[in-house]
Structures are given as structure tokens and as C-alpha cells.
Amino acid sequence: MMRVLYVEDDARSRDVLRMVARLHPNELDVTIFDNSTDFEARLLALPSVPDLILLDIHMKPHTGFEMLEMIKQHDDYKTIPVVALTASVMSKEVQILRRVGFHSMLSKPIDMDQFLSQLQRILKGDAIWYIA
């Protein structure tokens, strides 16, 4: 069972990921934060460390970049793949995501046919930079 934390302020995007989780109940356990308020405290309060973290980039009060920095500050989280799940897929933005330390990037809307296998590949160590 893959434990995933998803931080996303868009209700439709959250609903899509919930649907994916319902389609794969034995493979995907998703915790969703619907905003980035008190992100670090909420992250550390989780009952277990997730296997993978998906971050929307353009959020308030903390952006995906700021949340990535918070994650990197904690030893238990340093090796967890952090994936940008974003609609911002311009070449320059993708380069910035790589430079600041995101493990991978998946564009929104997610590709329902490939999403679970992409997450599985990321957990095996593959870096995926996928633009649909």
C-alpha cells in the first residue's frame, strides 16, 4: 500500500485524486490537505510518514517551493520523493522545479491511465518529468 500526502487547494483536483484512490483501494492510501496553512505542523502530526508527497505549486499561504523547503528540514522526510503536481508546465518553470529539488513533476490534469504506474515508478527511484 502506497501512502501518499497530497497538498492541493483546488477542489476538483482533490476530487480527481480521491477518485483514483477509490479505483485502487488496495494500492493507494491518500491523505489530502486542502490548503497549506500550518503545513509543517500538520505534516509532522501525521500518524505515519508518507511514502510520497505531491505538492501543488501555486498555493497560499505557502507555495509548493516553501513546503518543499519545510519538508527538507526534517530527517524523517529527506528521502521521501516530493513531486510537483502542477498545471504550470512551461519549460522555465520545469527547470526551476528540478533545480530546487523536486524529485519529479506531473502535469495537471493527471493522466488517469498512467498516474498510479507513474507513482509506483517514482517510488522505485525513477524521476519522472511528465507533461500531458
Backbone as CSV, one residue per row, in Angstrom:
resi,resn,N_x,N_y,N_z,CA_x,CA_y,CA_z,C_x,C_y,C_z
1,MET,0.845,-1.188,0.000,0.000,0.000,0.000,0.884,1.243,0.000
2,MET,0.674,2.089,-0.973,1.434,3.330,-1.101,0.712,4.438,-0.321
3,ARG,1.415,5.043,0.651,0.848,6.150,1.431,1.296,7.470,0.797
4,VAL,0.308,8.253,0.385,0.584,9.494,-0.336,-0.047,10.670,0.399
5,LEU,0.713,11.738,0.542,0.183,13.003,1.026,0.045,13.917,-0.185
6,TYR,-1.130,14.526,-0.344,-1.386,15.451,-1.444,-1.821,16.780,-0.844
7,VAL,-1.123,17.848,-1.197,-1.470,19.188,-0.729,-1.958,19.976,-1.937
8,GLU,-3.249,20.307,-1.911,-3.894,20.894,-3.092,-5.055,21.782,-2.657
9,ASP,-5.093,23.011,-3.168,-6.183,23.917,-2.797,-7.339,23.912,-3.791
10,ASP,-7.207,23.222,-4.907,-8.269,23.163,-5.903,-9.158,21.943,-5.650
11,ALA,-10.438,22.182,-5.399,-11.363,21.102,-5.037,-11.471,20.047,-6.127
12,ARG,-11.504,20.450,-7.391,-11.620,19.467,-8.481,-10.399,18.556,-8.547
13,SER,-9.232,19.115,-8.366,-8.012,18.303,-8.385,-8.000,17.302,-7.230
14,ARG,-8.474,17.751,-6.062,-8.568,16.833,-4.922,-9.559,15.711,-5.216
15,ASP,-10.690,16.059,-5.832,-11.694,15.052,-6.162,-11.155,14.009,-7.140
16,VAL,-10.360,14.444,-8.107,-9.779,13.502,-9.067,-8.872,12.514,-8.345
17,LEU,-8.054,13.002,-7.430,-7.159,12.087,-6.721,-7.940,11.154,-5.796
18,ARG,-8.990,11.651,-5.200,-9.843,10.767,-4.388,-10.442,9.659,-5.259
19,MET,-10.842,10.006,-6.477,-11.404,9.012,-7.386,-10.359,7.959,-7.740
20,VAL,-9.145,8.381,-8.011,-8.063,7.431,-8.300,-7.861,6.498,-7.108
21,ALA,-7.867,7.051,-5.911,-7.686,6.236,-4.711,-8.829,5.231,-4.553
22,ARG,-10.058,5.655,-4.856,-11.199,4.723,-4.769,-11.085,3.604,-5.800
23,LEU,-10.519,3.904,-6.959,-10.338,2.888,-8.001,-9.251,1.883,-7.648
24,HIS,-8.346,2.263,-6.744,-7.213,1.420,-6.357,-7.112,1.332,-4.833
25,PRO,-8.158,0.834,-4.168,-8.188,0.869,-2.696,-7.114,0.021,-2.026
26,ASN,-6.590,-0.980,-2.701,-5.555,-1.830,-2.099,-4.145,-1.361,-2.421
27,GLU,-4.051,-0.315,-3.243,-2.740,0.151,-3.676,-2.408,1.573,-3.231
28,LEU,-3.445,2.365,-2.955,-3.225,3.785,-2.728,-4.003,4.267,-1.513
29,ASP,-3.272,4.813,-0.547,-3.868,5.407,0.658,-3.484,6.888,0.646
30,VAL,-4.464,7.750,0.415,-4.184,9.166,0.209,-4.688,10.011,1.379
31,THR,-3.803,10.868,1.888,-4.172,11.908,2.844,-4.111,13.217,2.076
32,ILE,-5.152,14.029,2.218,-5.210,15.284,1.471,-5.305,16.461,2.437
33,PHE,-4.407,17.428,2.234,-4.509,18.724,2.900,-5.109,19.672,1.865
34,ASP,-6.209,20.347,2.197,-6.866,21.211,1.223,-6.313,22.632,1.185
35,ASN,-5.248,22.864,1.921,-4.550,24.152,1.865,-3.177,23.960,2.503
36,SER,-2.376,25.019,2.463,-1.023,24.912,3.013,-0.873,25.613,4.359
37,THR,-1.990,26.008,4.947,-1.960,26.635,6.265,-1.418,25.640,7.289
38,ASP,-0.492,26.091,8.121,0.112,25.241,9.158,0.676,23.942,8.585
39,PHE,1.203,24.017,7.377,1.659,22.817,6.685,2.639,21.986,7.507
40,GLU,3.672,22.619,8.016,4.717,21.872,8.709,4.165,21.148,9.939
41,ALA,3.356,21.812,10.724,2.767,21.188,11.915,1.863,20.026,11.530
42,ARG,1.077,20.202,10.484,0.183,19.135,10.041,0.970,17.950,9.481
43,LEU,2.045,18.240,8.758,2.897,17.179,8.227,3.467,16.336,9.361
44,LEU,4.014,17.002,10.359,4.642,16.291,11.469,3.633,15.582,12.363
45,ALA,2.369,15.969,12.281,1.318,15.340,13.086,0.706,14.109,12.409
46,LEU,1.099,13.826,11.181,0.557,12.645,10.505,0.891,11.394,11.309
47,PRO,0.002,10.397,11.326,0.259,9.183,12.106,1.437,8.358,11.587
48,SER,1.760,8.509,10.302,2.934,7.833,9.751,3.510,8.697,8.631
49,VAL,4.773,8.491,8.367,5.453,9.238,7.313,4.976,8.699,5.965
50,PRO,4.527,9.581,5.069,4.072,9.097,3.756,5.229,8.559,2.926
51,ASP,4.896,7.719,1.963,5.896,7.185,1.036,6.238,8.196,-0.047
52,LEU,5.294,9.095,-0.310,5.412,10.033,-1.425,4.598,11.271,-1.077
53,ILE,5.095,12.444,-1.485,4.364,13.684,-1.245,4.143,14.385,-2.579
54,LEU,2.883,14.755,-2.833,2.509,15.502,-4.029,2.153,16.920,-3.599
55,LEU,2.777,17.909,-4.224,2.528,19.301,-3.870,2.062,20.096,-5.073
56,ASP,0.953,20.807,-4.899,0.595,21.840,-5.859,1.617,22.958,-5.644
57,ILE,1.929,23.694,-6.677,2.969,24.713,-6.570,2.409,26.070,-6.177
58,HIS,1.319,26.475,-6.817,0.786,27.829,-6.610,-0.321,27.795,-5.568
59,MET,0.089,27.910,-4.303,-0.836,27.898,-3.187,-0.498,29.047,-2.252
60,LYS,-1.417,29.311,-1.335,-1.199,30.304,-0.278,-1.659,29.684,1.024
61,PRO,-1.109,29.980,2.134,-0.049,30.956,2.352,1.336,30.452,1.967
62,HIS,1.507,29.124,1.841,2.829,28.582,1.477,2.770,27.975,0.085
63,THR,3.724,28.343,-0.742,3.808,27.769,-2.082,4.404,26.367,-1.995
64,GLY,4.330,25.643,-3.090,4.966,24.335,-3.139,6.462,24.417,-2.883
65,PHE,7.082,25.490,-3.319,8.514,25.680,-3.088,8.802,25.816,-1.593
66,GLU,7.977,26.599,-0.910,8.168,26.789,0.529,7.902,25.493,1.299
67,MET,6.886,24.760,0.880,6.601,23.486,1.549,7.728,22.488,1.327
68,LEU,8.315,22.476,0.139,9.457,21.594,-0.127,10.599,21.908,0.836
69,GLU,10.867,23.180,1.057,11.924,23.567,1.995,11.613,23.094,3.416
70,MET,10.355,23.195,3.816,9.967,22.719,5.146,10.187,21.210,5.261
71,ILE,9.822,20.487,4.234,9.987,19.029,4.227,11.459,18.667,4.377
72,LYS,12.316,19.354,3.656,13.750,19.049,3.659,14.408,19.294,5.021
73,GLN,13.748,20.051,5.883,14.321,20.359,7.194,14.207,19.211,8.191
74,HIS,13.469,18.172,7.847,13.212,17.084,8.793,13.817,15.777,8.297
75,ASP,14.669,15.188,9.112,15.391,13.979,8.723,14.479,12.857,8.263
76,ASP,13.339,12.669,8.909,12.430,11.588,8.531,11.848,11.771,7.135
77,TYR,11.931,12.971,6.606,11.291,13.275,5.329,12.284,13.516,4.191
78,LYS,13.555,13.596,4.499,14.553,13.974,3.494,14.634,13.026,2.307
79,THR,14.359,11.754,2.518,14.484,10.783,1.426,13.166,10.499,0.714
80,ILE,12.090,11.124,1.166,10.782,10.901,0.535,10.721,11.677,-0.780
81,PRO,10.318,11.009,-1.860,10.165,11.737,-3.124,9.050,12.779,-3.009
82,VAL,9.391,14.004,-3.369,8.410,15.085,-3.382,8.184,15.451,-4.848
83,VAL,6.919,15.352,-5.243,6.540,15.522,-6.644,5.699,16.780,-6.798
84,ALA,6.081,17.615,-7.745,5.257,18.778,-8.083,4.126,18.277,-8.968
85,LEU,2.909,18.519,-8.550,1.725,18.183,-9.345,1.105,19.522,-9.698
86,THR,1.333,19.971,-10.927,1.054,21.361,-11.254,0.576,21.541,-12.686
87,ALA,-0.167,22.601,-12.896,-0.576,22.975,-14.247,0.474,23.895,-14.887
88,SER,1.429,24.353,-14.113,2.488,25.240,-14.619,3.605,24.393,-15.219
89,VAL,3.539,24.206,-16.517,4.470,23.283,-17.149,5.312,23.947,-18.241
90,MET,5.483,25.247,-18.144,6.354,25.930,-19.089,7.789,25.470,-18.843
91,SER,8.582,25.430,-19.877,9.944,24.906,-19.800,10.748,25.544,-18.675
92,LYS,10.655,26.857,-18.532,11.425,27.556,-17.499,10.987,27.105,-16.107
93,GLU,9.669,26.942,-15.896,9.174,26.519,-14.591,9.632,25.094,-14.265
94,VAL,9.624,24.228,-15.255,10.085,22.849,-15.044,11.556,22.857,-14.641
95,GLN,12.353,23.683,-15.271,13.773,23.791,-14.911,13.936,24.252,-13.468
96,ILE,13.114,25.197,-13.052,13.180,25.681,-11.668,12.806,24.566,-10.700
97,LEU,11.758,23.806,-11.007,11.345,22.688,-10.145,12.493,21.699,-9.962
98,ARG,13.184,21.382,-11.034,14.336,20.464,-10.954,15.437,21.055,-10.080
99,ARG,15.732,22.331,-10.320,16.853,22.981,-9.636,16.646,23.057,-8.127
100,VAL,15.421,23.306,-7.691,15.188,23.478,-6.258,15.044,22.158,-5.509
101,GLY,14.955,21.041,-6.231,14.988,19.768,-5.545,13.752,18.899,-5.602
102,PHE,12.789,19.233,-6.451,11.677,18.301,-6.619,12.194,17.036,-7.269
103,HIS,11.713,15.898,-6.812,12.129,14.612,-7.363,11.576,14.411,-8.773
104,SER,10.321,14.807,-8.951,9.613,14.597,-10.209,8.568,15.682,-10.374
105,MET,7.928,15.684,-11.565,6.856,16.621,-11.843,5.835,15.921,-12.727
106,LEU,4.571,16.040,-12.341,3.472,15.517,-13.146,2.533,16.678,-13.421
107,SER,2.104,16.794,-14.665,1.235,17.912,-15.004,-0.220,17.587,-14.695
108,LYS,-0.968,18.647,-14.435,-2.411,18.536,-14.243,-3.074,18.976,-15.532
109,PRO,-4.193,18.387,-15.868,-4.856,17.316,-15.132,-4.062,16.018,-15.247
110,ILE,-4.166,15.184,-14.210,-3.397,13.945,-14.220,-3.930,13.010,-15.297
111,ASP,-3.051,12.169,-15.790,-3.408,11.148,-16.771,-3.901,9.936,-15.989
112,MET,-5.208,9.748,-15.955,-5.816,8.689,-15.144,-5.273,7.302,-15.495
113,ASP,-4.927,7.092,-16.759,-4.444,5.775,-17.180,-3.021,5.495,-16.710
114,GLN,-2.237,6.539,-16.504,-0.829,6.352,-16.165,-0.464,6.741,-14.742
115,PHE,-1.339,7.430,-14.051,-0.984,8.049,-12.778,-0.452,7.055,-11.746
116,LEU,-1.170,5.971,-11.500,-0.730,5.012,-10.486,0.617,4.410,-10.857
117,SER,0.790,4.036,-12.112,2.078,3.452,-12.517,3.198,4.487,-12.430
118,GLN,2.886,5.764,-12.671,3.898,6.811,-12.516,4.335,6.914,-11.062
119,LEU,3.377,6.878,-10.150,3.723,6.941,-8.725,4.547,5.727,-8.312
120,GLN,4.191,4.561,-8.808,4.952,3.347,-8.489,6.377,3.449,-9.004
121,ARG,6.545,3.981,-10.199,7.894,4.153,-10.761,8.708,5.149,-9.927
122,ILE,8.058,6.218,-9.480,8.752,7.213,-8.654,9.229,6.555,-7.366
123,LEU,8.388,5.730,-6.754,8.790,5.049,-5.516,9.945,4.085,-5.743
124,LYS,10.083,3.582,-6.942,11.209,2.693,-7.274,12.474,3.476,-7.595
125,GLY,12.364,4.819,-7.600,13.550,5.640,-7.822,13.600,6.388,-9.132
126,ASP,12.662,6.118,-10.039,12.654,6.825,-11.321,12.206,8.271,-11.116
127,ALA,12.907,9.188,-11.702,12.466,10.587,-11.729,11.623,10.751,-12.989
128,ILE,10.427,11.252,-12.811,9.509,11.406,-13.956,9.176,12.878,-14.103
129,TRP,9.364,13.365,-15.288,9.012,14.751,-15.611,8.025,14.660,-16.764
130,TYR,6.730,14.540,-16.397,5.683,14.201,-17.351,4.754,15.384,-17.585
131,ILE,4.648,15.752,-18.853,3.730,16.809,-19.252,2.739,16.191,-20.231
132,ALA,1.471,16.194,-19.832,0.422,15.601,-20.689,0.073,16.545,-21.819
